[in-house]
Amino acid sequence: HTSSCVASLHGPSATVLRLLTKRSTTGRLQWQYRMPVDAPVGNWSAVVSCGSSGHASKEFRIVSPVPAAQVVVAANGFTQSTYSSSSETFISYGVVLQNKSVDVDALGVTVTVAFVDTLGRSVTSNETTVTGIPAGSDFYLGGLASSNVSLTVASMNVTISITSSQAHRLVLPPVSGMSLQTDGFGDESVSGTFTNPYQAPIPSFANIYVVYIGPQGNVVGGDSETAGAAVQ
């Protein structure tokens, strides 16, 4: 028995895409079709009709592709320190990242900072990956790098890579009560409170970043610390 089957795709606004008619003697048929890029977003159905042999249908949905988030460096800066008791150099740095996409979150954002001297020779580098940066938000990333080479840092280069993007639903934990103290030895400490806006706990190993801003409004350094305990 030979069956002649017609396949069609039915979409929003009475959209109908007709596929090639196929014939089968085994009772099995297969169609492959690439949807056009301008196919309407929404609920669709694939319908196969084989006359008196019967028909079948399957529902599916076309969603709008999420564009890649655009994350840029809005500001960055550093301060280099060398302790007299050690030849090791420490570089406190800060980077202000800005997600310029108004409705797309950036996920898996890896930030690489590289420090070079006046001759372009490498002093040291650091790489940090943050879970995500919400759409239209600034993210303040701070860190401390070390080097045992006797070179003076002249500039820092920042590169960004993004693993993926998603429709906006991320929120940064709100921070309040920020204060900065300096002890008698010139060491600084920052205190403040952040609130978990999610139902799931923030884990104890989650990083908290601080960026230091100088009197002229420029970035002069930064650091990071873990939460130390899960935040419900």
Protein Blocks (a to p, Z undefined) as FASTA:
>chain_A
ZZddddddddehhiacdddddddfkopacddddddfklccddddddddehjnopcddddd
ddddddddddddfbdcddddddfkbcbdcdddddddddfbfkbccehiacddddddfkop
afbdcddddfbdcehiacddddddddfbdcddfbdcdddddfbdcddfbdcdddehiacd
ddfkopacdddddddfbfbdcdfklccddddddfkopafbdcdddehiacZZ
